[in-house]
Amino acid sequence: MQIDSNLAAVVTGGASGLGEATARALAAKGAKVALFDLNEELGEKVAAEIGGVFCKVDVSDGASVEAGFAKARAAHGQERVLVNCAGVGTIGKLTRRDRETGEISHLPFELFEKTIKINLIGTFQCMAKAATGIMTLDPVNEHGERGVMINTASVAAEDGQIGQVAYAASKAGVKGMTLPVARDLMNEGIRVNTILPGIFHTPMMAGLPEKAQVALAASVPFPKRLGRPEEYAALVCFMVESEYMNAETVRLDGAIRMPPK
């Protein structure tokens, strides 16, 4: 599918990090981009810089998602591309024993539920809304292609570390939806792919001490550095433009395989 001024796209989590880089890359190729995010200040700034539209959206809330798509479509028309980058990181073991008191506790159910709602259910809700709209469009080529949806999982979907039970479960769910959703939509000309990023230089990573960032970069086999959001965005653009890329889950990680901790 060609990325040009005739293409409307929605990027969730588009105010920063991987989502921002993706929104900028799509806009640079001419696409009309709507950014879904909760950060109004950053979202409005990025949207203004790329000539897009910002929609304040909580992807875990159905009504908020509905309103976001309505605003995006009012501005740009029906999107053909959806990129899901919105998500949260959660740390906590299933159970833990306090070394000083010996007290045993478990991960709060509410924290696990929140992680699933944002990372997994949020992705599902946006896919469902986008696909329903894309199906109303005419195909863009002789093969019947109508649109593309790209999701963001994580290498934690396959290499979940100690303390990542909630995060890894949510991202494994995103990965697991890829093939069945692609099959659900195969007769409608909508492709579905998922990217599993490794350790990327995002605002979340930038908040770590420099020593920790250096150590993480050194753990990557090659190249020995953190991933750049622009590299994620480049893969998104390739997935949009490559018609034969469908139902794929692709690691983008410098060959890293995460250790237990």
C-alpha positions, 0 to 999 in steps of 0.5 A: 500500500502506497503511503501518500497524501491519499492515505489516512493513518491513526497512531496510538501512543503517538505523542512520544517514543515509538508512536511519535517516530511512527507518526512523523515517518508516515507524515513525512511520506505524505500521510494524514496522521491522527495521534491518539494519546493521553498527553495533550501537551505533547500530542498537540505539539507533535500534531502541529509539527506534522500537520496532523490531528491530536485526539485525547484517547484512553485506549482502555476505554471504549467510549474514548476510543470511539470518540477518538476515531470519530474525531480522526475521521472527521478531520482526515476521512476513514483511515486505512492504516492503524499503528498501535503503540500505546502501552504501559510497562509493569513490574512485579513478581506474581508473589514475593517474600519480604527478606526482612519480615518474611511476609508473603504477598502477591501482585495486586490483581488491579495492577495485572488487570490494568496492564491487560486493559491498556496493552491487550484490550486497548489494542483489540479495541482499536483494531476492532474499530479500525477494521470495521471502518476500513471494511467500508472502503473500496480496495486500492488495487487489483488484489483487493487490499483495503488497509493495514494494521500494525501492533506493538508487542515486545520481546517480553512476549517471548522472553518474559523476565522476572517481574514481568508477568503482567507485561509479558502476558499482555504482550504475548496476547498482542502477539497471539492475536496477529495470526487469527485476526489476519485470518479473520480479515483475509477476505476483506483485504486487511493485513495485520502484523506485529512488531516485537521491539527489544530495548529502545531509546524511548522516554521511559528508557531515558528516565533510567540512570546513564549507567543502567542505559549503558549496561542495557546497550552493552547486552545487545549482541549487535549493534551494541546500542539501544534501538532508535525509534526511527528504526521502528518507524522504518519497519512500520513503513515497510510493513505498510508498503509491502503487500505480501507482509501479512500475519507476521510477528517480527522481532526488532532487537539487535539479536537480544534474548532476554535473560531471567533478570 
